[in-house]
Amino acid sequence: MDETSKERPTIGITMGDPAGIGAEVIVKALARPELRAAARYVIFGLNELLTYAADHAEIDSFWVRDHHENVHRYGYDCVVLDYDELALPSPTEAGASKAGGIASMTFCTDAIEAIKAKKIDAIVTAPISKESWALAGYHFPGHTELLAKNFRAKRVAMLFVAPQIKVVLATIHEQLFEIRHGFTIGRVFTPIDLADQALREWFGVAKPKIGVCGLNPHAGEAGRFGDEEKRIIRPAILMATEAGIDVEGPFPADTLFIAANRRKYDCIVAMYHDQGLIPVKMLAFNEAVNVTLGLPIIRTSPDHGTAFDIAHRNRADEGSMAAAIKLAVELVGRKQAAKPQPPAGGKEP
């Protein structure tokens, strides 16, 4: 088999916290024939846990095992890069741990190095435990911040994509009462700008229309319930409008997510994590995908967490992971199609 073949993109998948549902949702998602036909896959994880998940789900193993130090471009449909030197939690063990933090961080950093070296074309991340990372001495609030640092990205945003809705966040993993201390015009302008670019370049929306939530109840109601709308959000919207972006708001968040408005806007900007994630998960818990905007690479992930309480019991739904993998494949295809092509029959000038 030709190991240098690039007919299909190669998607790197990190297994996440070993005590979580990462192994299970990866195996179940990649058991879908349409996903395996669409790309090649390199899984950064623990072969023993992936095998256990496959056996529990009565799925025949469909991958080739290699050691993680040997990572390269493979011609196989699916390769598991095994970290057999790492501590392996018991299949019945649940919860955050230092070992889980070390393992999940190692998977992530190795995938980052692999994509920098062009050995994979995109990264899909299974859920990590922020508590496990902290126990292991890592102080990143999540994948987004880790990726931003590694790629020196000055502006990033979390975009959640579902069939019914797209939502981008102005602030990410921050304490609710601390948001006010870093809530600036730039924090609101950035997700508007990055979402407009992504909608055009990745999702084929020629003229995106974006709606923006207010921060306060009733979007402040003319300053009666807070002045952030007037001081921060409106100037950010004006800045975006002057940059040629079709954006409106701020609107009360309790009505902006109703069906009529979801049809009106291609994307909605939420001011903080739960303001945006509650409607996303109510509408599409097993379909939504998290996409990191502002990076030079494509990274997607499911929109759920480690689910320690149901891990290793064959109870996890793989829908969001399958959607994350599918979207990563699609985005790689669009990115490659957008590259300038050399003249037919000749070399690049």
Secondary structure, DSSP 8 states (H G I E B T S, - for coil): --TT--SS-EEEEE---TTTTHHHHHHHHHTSHHHHHH-EEEEEE-HHHHHHHHHHTT-----EEEEGGG----SSSEEEEE-TTS----TT--S--HHHHHHHHHHHHHHHHHHHTTS-SEEEE----HHHHHHTT---SSHHHHHHHHTT-S--EEEEEETTEEEEESS-S--GGGGGGG--HHHHHHHHHHHHHHHHHTS--SS-EEEEE-SSGGGGTTTTT-SHIIIIIHHHHHHHHHTT-EEEEEE-HHHHTSHHHHHH-SEEEESSHHHHHHHHHHHHTTT-EEEEES-SS-EEEESS---GGGTTTT----HHHHHHHHHHHHHHHHHHHHS----TTS---
